[in-house]
């Protein structure tokens, strides 16, 4: 839950104009502006195949964890994720990430059933991106051997927003164009599932639905959000920087 109002918008002739946030929101760690009690952070550092993770207990509060890969942007209060093209990756990925993984409030990994209604709501902007970045996921939890996502929401350097839905736990992804926002512009999304069989996606107020293949029925799920860069090189200066102004989850 967003604790402070980081951004204020006023109506202008050209649409919505950005007004600077209160200074206090810009000078504290992300945990001072966002409820990070249900998140764990993975960063693009550590030992090969074993990225560093920061538990929720260290993320929470105005004096919580922040560094060069996860910090509050002092210009606008955004919770900012930086993922360079060169960084430590998980064993199942070639790409580095600075990304939150959903947790339960007791510190255990979130692992929820497809039944019910589950939502991840975000307002964000992609500050910079080399090629393509994943800004939100529903990922498979327990229930089988697969380490695939159920879905990934991508933002491309062209400004195109694309939903990738996995064809089965074995792999294969179908792409769905779902919007366009120029680099540096603020936008919003809601990703979720309902009724055990339907993916619900809303981008800037436009909602689309996609069926969940029955092959996923045995799997539980969890949310992820941040900057999961989708390109790699030997560069530590190229990559994807993403700022979030709102990030909430709900389950019912």
N, C-alpha and C positions, 0 to 999 in steps of 0.2 A: 504494500500500500504506500502511495506517495505521501510522505509526512508533511512536506511543505509544498506550497505552490511555487514551482520553479520558474514558470513562464506565465506571462500575462499577455493576452492578445486583445488588441483594440481594432475596431472596424476602420478601415481606410478605403480610399477610393479604389485601390488596386486589390483589396481583399483584406487579409489578416496581416497585421504588423506586429513585430516582435518587440516587446518592452523588456528592458533589463530586469533580472530578478533581484530580490533583496540580497544585499551583500553577504549575509550570514549563510545563505544557501550555496553560495559560490566558494566559501572558504572552509567548508567542512568536508570530511571524507564522504564517499557515496552513501555509507551507512547512516549518515546524519540526515539524509534527504529521502531515502528509500527504506522500506521494510525488507531487510536482507536476512531475516530470521528463517526464511524458507529457501535459501539459496546457498550453494557452495561454488567457489570460483576456481576455474582451471586456467592456468596461464601458459604461455609458450616458452617456458623455461623449465629447467630441471635436468634430469638425466635422459639419455635417448630412450624413447618408448615409454617414459614415465614422467609426464608433465607435472609440475608443482600444482597442488590444490590447496586452497585456503578455505578452512571451514567457516561455517556461518558465524560461529562464536567470535571469530577474529574480524569479520566483516561489519558487524553491527556497531552503530553509534557514530557520533560526530568525529570521534578519534579512531575510528576503525581503520582497517587495512586499506592502503592505496599505494601505488607505485607507478612506474612508467607505462604499465600495461592496463591499469585499472585505476581511474582517478576522477575527481570532479573537475570539469572544465571551469576555470575561474571566470570565463567570459559570460557563461550563460547557465551555470549550475548543472550541466548535463553529466550524468553518470557515463563515463567514457571508457570504451574498450579499444585497445590497440593491438592488432595482430599483424606482425611483419611477415613477409614472405618466407624468411628464414627463421625457424624456431623449432622448439621441441614439439613433437607430435605424439598422439596416441599410437599404439601398434597397428590400429586398423585404418589410419588416415595418413595421407601425405601432406596435410595442410595444418598449419599452426592456428591456434585460436586463443582468444581471451574471452571466456564464455561462462555464464552462470548455468549451473545444473540444479534443478529443483530438488529440494529436500523437505522432509517433514520437520515440524517444529521441535521434535524430540531429538533431532540430529541424524535420524536414519534417512536413507535415500527414499525419495518419493517413488511410488510404484503402484499406480492406480489402475483400476479396471476400466475398460472401454465403456462399460455401462455407466449411466448417469450423464451429467453435463459438466464439462471441464473447459475452462477458458484461460488463455494467456492474452492479456491486453497490454499494448505498448504504444507509446508515442516516441518517435525517434527521428534522427536524421543521419544519413551516411555522410560524414565529413569528407572522407576521401576513400577511394577504392581503386586498386590497380586494374582488376578485371571483374571480380564477382565475389560477393560475400554473403554468407548465410546469417540472417539476423534473428531467426526463431526456428525452433524445432519441436516436434513431438517425437520422442525417441523411444525405441522398444526397451522395456525393462526385463523382468523375469518372464519365463514361460517357454523358453526354447533357446537354441544356440545362436540365433541371429543377433548381430550387433548393429543392425541397420536402423535408420529412423523410419517412423511411419510417414513423416513429411518434413520437408525443409522449405523455408521461405527465403528466397534469394533476392538480392539487389545487385544489379549489374551496372557497370561503369557507364552504360548508355542511359541509365535512369530507369530501365525496365525492371519491374517487380514480377517475379516468377515463382509460382508454387510448384515444388517437386513432390509428387506423391509416389511412394514406393509401390511397385507392382505386387510384390510378395516379400516375405521375410528373407527369401533367398537373394533378392536384389532386383535391379531393373527399375528405372524411375521414369515417370511420365511428367512432362513439363506443361504447365498451364500459365500463360500470360495473364496477369491479374491487375496490372496497373503501370503507371509511368509517373515518376517524380524526378525532377532534375537533381543532380548531386548537390548536397548542401541544403535542400529544402526539407522542412519538417513534414512528416506523414504519420499515419497511425495504422495499426493492424490489430485484429483479434483472430487468433487461431484456436481451434478447439474441436471437440468431438461431442456428439449428442446421440443418445439412444443406442449406443453401441455399434452403430453401423454407418455413421455419417460424419465426414469432416466438414466443419463450418469455418469459412474464412471470410473476414471482412477487411477490406483495404480502403481507407478513406471513405467509409460509409457504404461501399458497395459489397454486398454479400453473395458468395457463391458456395455451392455444396458439392461434395464429391463422395462417392461410395467407398467404404472401407472393405477391401477384399476379405472374404471369410477366412483366408489363411492367417490373418492376424488375430483371430478370435482368442487364441490361447495366450496371447501376450498381454502383459501390463505395460504401462507407459509412464513417461515423465516429460516435463517441459525443459527446454534449454533456450537461452537468449543471450545475445552479445555480438561479438565479431568473430565468426568462424570463417577465416579467409579461405578462398577457393582457388588460390594460385600460389605457386611456390617458386623460389629462385634462391640465389645466394645473397640476396639483398636484405639488409636489416632496416633499410629506410623506406622501402616500398612496402605497401600493405593496405590494410583496411582499418579505418578509424570510424567508430560508430558511437554516437551519443544518444542516450535515452533520457527522456523527460518524464516518462511514466512507465511503470512496469508492475503489473499486478497479476495474481493468479486466483482462480476461484474454482471450487468443486462443490457439486451438489447432486 
